[in-house]
């Protein structure tokens, strides 16, 4: 009798052990799933943080704080205008205007941001005209990956518009130089559309469809040349070559020879610009 009871207890024990084993497996799998999900979140967060460090045009990034923060000339709700950093500048009064939001191109942003950026351009033109100068605004949109998830993670290029100040009397010659170079690009790549010339004041916004790579060159907020592209041609170098030719300088030309002169020039520019800064009159 005692043996029978023992056998019954052993049977219950085996059943309980089996039940506990199944529950443990379920619990383990559930826990593993949670760990995996949290791990994915951490990996995603780390990827985002890495890009926050890497994107020098996002104002909340570490790299921006290091490279561009002290060079901001003016900032508004949607965009900012900034002096080029010492390492990359080759002309005097070489600036850029960028959306605050991480955006791959002007054509992919919203109209309010376009108006905001254009106001910075107007202020810059107004200032330069006092010194018999004007400005050429250039955007290189060679971002061929427009996946919205990658954009949200800042794994794509953050667009900006280059601002090159030139004497007023060189504007027409600059148009000739750019037209020739952009048409040469068009002839090299047959699938590209022909050079677009427009007086649309918001171009390339509203002229080129979203997610289409292009080069846009605006002359003094009057006329814009747009070339659709399908390659990673070195447009930055092309631009440098055009301006050094325009100023009759060699390709290694660099206006600032020492850092202190550069710093003094940036501070002087900030003081002069304040009078024309549209954000001071809102």
PEVEN-V193822 format. One record per residue. D_FIRST is the distance of its C-alpha to the first C-alpha in whole Angstrom. Layout:
BEGIN
d_first->D_FIRST
d_first->D_FIRST
END
This chain:
BEGIN
d_first->0
d_first->4
d_first->5
d_first->5
d_first->6
d_first->9
d_first->10
d_first->11
d_first->12
d_first->14
d_first->15
d_first->17
d_first->18
d_first->20
d_first->21
d_first->23
d_first->24
d_first->26
d_first->27
d_first->28
d_first->30
d_first->32
d_first->33
d_first->34
d_first->36
d_first->38
d_first->39
d_first->40
d_first->42
d_first->43
d_first->44
d_first->46
d_first->48
d_first->49
d_first->50
d_first->52
d_first->54
d_first->55
d_first->56
d_first->58
d_first->59
d_first->60
d_first->62
d_first->64
d_first->65
d_first->66
d_first->68
d_first->70
d_first->70
d_first->72
d_first->74
d_first->75
d_first->76
d_first->78
d_first->80
d_first->83
d_first->84
d_first->81
d_first->83
d_first->79
d_first->78
d_first->79
d_first->81
d_first->83
d_first->84
d_first->85
d_first->87
d_first->89
d_first->88
d_first->91
d_first->93
d_first->92
d_first->96
d_first->94
d_first->91
d_first->90
d_first->88
d_first->87
d_first->89
d_first->91
d_first->94
d_first->93
d_first->96
d_first->95
d_first->93
d_first->95
d_first->94
d_first->94
d_first->97
d_first->101
d_first->103
d_first->104
d_first->103
d_first->100
d_first->97
d_first->94
d_first->93
d_first->89
d_first->87
d_first->84
d_first->81
d_first->80
d_first->82
d_first->83
d_first->86
d_first->89
d_first->88
d_first->85
d_first->85
d_first->86
d_first->90
d_first->89
d_first->89
d_first->92
d_first->94
d_first->93
d_first->93
d_first->97
d_first->98
d_first->97
d_first->99
d_first->102
d_first->102
d_first->102
d_first->105
d_first->107
d_first->107
d_first->108
d_first->111
d_first->113
d_first->113
d_first->114
d_first->111
d_first->108
d_first->105
d_first->103
d_first->99
d_first->97
d_first->93
d_first->92
d_first->89
d_first->87
d_first->84
d_first->82
d_first->79
d_first->78
d_first->75
d_first->74
d_first->71
d_first->73
d_first->75
d_first->73
d_first->72
d_first->75
d_first->75
d_first->78
d_first->82
d_first->83
d_first->86
d_first->90
d_first->93
d_first->96
d_first->99
d_first->102
d_first->105
d_first->108
d_first->112
d_first->113
d_first->116
d_first->113
d_first->111
d_first->113
d_first->113
d_first->109
d_first->108
d_first->110
d_first->108
d_first->105
d_first->106
d_first->107
d_first->104
d_first->101
d_first->103
d_first->103
d_first->99
d_first->99
d_first->101
d_first->99
d_first->96
d_first->97
d_first->94
d_first->95
d_first->97
d_first->100
d_first->101
d_first->101
d_first->104
d_first->103
d_first->104
d_first->101
d_first->101
d_first->97
d_first->97
d_first->95
d_first->92
d_first->93
d_first->95
d_first->92
d_first->89
d_first->86
d_first->84
d_first->87
d_first->88
d_first->92
d_first->94
d_first->96
d_first->100
d_first->101
d_first->105
d_first->106
d_first->104
d_first->106
d_first->105
d_first->102
d_first->101
d_first->98
d_first->97
d_first->94
d_first->92
d_first->89
d_first->89
d_first->88
d_first->92
d_first->93
d_first->95
d_first->95
d_first->97
d_first->99
d_first->100
d_first->101
d_first->103
d_first->105
d_first->105
d_first->106
d_first->109
d_first->110
d_first->111
d_first->112
d_first->110
d_first->108
d_first->104
d_first->103
d_first->105
d_first->103
d_first->105
d_first->103
d_first->104
d_first->102
d_first->99
d_first->101
d_first->104
d_first->101
d_first->99
d_first->103
d_first->103
d_first->100
d_first->101
d_first->104
d_first->103
d_first->100
d_first->103
d_first->106
d_first->103
d_first->102
d_first->105
d_first->104
d_first->100
d_first->100
d_first->96
d_first->99
d_first->101
d_first->98
END
